């Protein structure tokens, strides 16, 4: 046998031994990379699900905020209507809107009262009674 052949056989044997020793490590690294890849895929799926849920909740929050703004506007309208009614009540209480309490066919019956003052005489505002049942007579 020649020396070259012996060297080639030794090199091949060494390479086979190195391959046999390295093969489990290579296989373990490949398995680890496969597990990491599966973990990354799961992570991406969970991230996508969380982001989708977050976007959905954000949309619901926007709708709820819009409904709250609409409800606030409705409440403001109701407050304004309540204030208008309160002002009407105060006018009637002070006798300033007595003319609204009678119809046109009752004008003769209430002639001379604060609801239908005499045409020739004006009733001073300060002279009216604060009692609405008192007829708002002049002082």
C-alpha positions in Angstrom: 0.0 0.0 0.0 1.2 3.3 -0.8 1.5 6.1 1.6 -0.9 8.3 -0.3 -3.6 5.6 0.0 -3.0 5.3 3.7 -3.3 9.1 4.1 -6.5 9.1 2.1 -8.0 6.3 4.2 -7.0 8.1 7.4 -8.4 11.3 6.2 -11.7 9.6 5.2 -11.9 7.8 8.6 -11.3 11.1 10.4 -13.9 12.8 8.3 -16.4 10.0 9.0 -15.7 10.2 12.8 -16.0 14.0 12.7 -19.3 13.6 10.8 -20.6 11.0 13.2 -19.7 13.3 16.2 -21.0 16.5 14.5 -24.2 14.9 13.1 -26.1 14.9 16.3 -25.2 18.5 17.0 -26.2 19.5 13.5 -29.5 17.5 13.9 -30.1 19.2 17.3 -29.5 22.6 15.9 -31.9 21.9 13.0 -34.5 20.8 15.5 -33.9 23.9 17.6 -34.3 26.1 14.5 -37.5 24.2 13.6 -38.9 24.8 17.1 -37.9 28.5 17.0 -39.6 28.8 13.6 -42.9 27.2 15.0 -42.6 29.5 18.0 -42.2 32.5 15.7 -45.3 31.5 13.7 -47.3 31.1 16.9 -46.1 34.4 18.1 -47.0 36.1 14.9 -50.5 34.6 15.0 -51.0 35.8 18.6 -49.7 39.2 17.8 -52.1 39.4 14.8 -55.0 38.3 17.0 -54.2 40.9 19.7 -53.9 43.6 17.1 -57.2 42.7 15.5 -58.8 42.6 18.9 -57.3 46.0 19.8 -58.5 47.5 16.5 -62.0 46.1 17.1 -62.1 47.5 20.6 -60.8 50.8 19.3 -63.7 50.9 16.8 -66.2 50.1 19.6 -64.7 52.8 21.7 -65.1 55.3 18.9 -68.7 54.3 18.4 -69.3 54.6 22.2 -67.7 58.1 22.2 -69.9 59.2 19.3 -73.0 57.9 21.2 -71.8 59.8 24.3 -71.4 63.0 22.3 -74.9 62.5 20.8 -76.3 61.9 24.3 -74.5 65.0 25.7 -76.1 67.1 22.9 -79.5 65.6 23.6 -79.0 66.4 27.3 -78.1 70.0 26.4 -81.2 70.3 24.3 -83.3 69.0 27.2 -81.7 71.4 29.6 -82.4 74.3 27.2 -86.0 73.2 26.9 -86.3 72.9 30.7 -84.8 76.4 31.1 -87.3 77.8 28.5 -90.2 76.2 30.4 -88.8 77.5 33.7 -88.7 81.0 32.2 -92.3 80.6 30.9 -93.3 79.6 34.4 -91.6 82.6 35.9 -93.3 84.9 33.4 -96.7 83.4 34.3 -95.9 83.6 38.0 -95.1 87.3 37.7 -98.2 87.9 35.6 -96.2 89.0 32.6 -97.8 86.4 30.3 -101.4 86.6 31.4 -102.4 87.4 27.9 -101.5 83.8 26.9 -104.0 82.4 29.4 -107.1 83.6 27.7 -108.4 83.1 24.2 -109.7 85.8 21.8 -113.4 85.0 22.6 -112.7 85.6 26.3 -111.1 89.0 25.9 -114.3 90.8 26.9 -114.7 88.7 30.0 -111.2 89.6 31.2 -111.2 93.2 30.1 -109.4 95.5 32.5 -107.2 92.7 34.0 -103.5 92.3 33.5 -104.4 89.8 30.7 -106.4 92.4 28.8 -105.6 95.9 30.0 -107.9 98.8 29.2 -106.9 100.3 25.8 -106.6 103.8 27.1 -104.7 103.0 30.3 -101.4 101.3 30.7 -100.6 99.2 33.7 -97.2 100.0 35.1 -94.9 97.0 35.5 -93.8 98.0 39.0 -97.4 98.3 40.2 -98.3 94.8 39.6 -98.9 92.4 42.4 -96.4 89.6 42.7 -99.2 87.3 43.5 -100.5 85.8 40.2 -103.9 85.1 41.7 -104.3 88.7 42.7 -104.9 89.7 39.1 -101.9 91.9 38.8 -103.7 95.1 39.8 -102.1 98.5 39.6 -100.9 100.3 42.8 
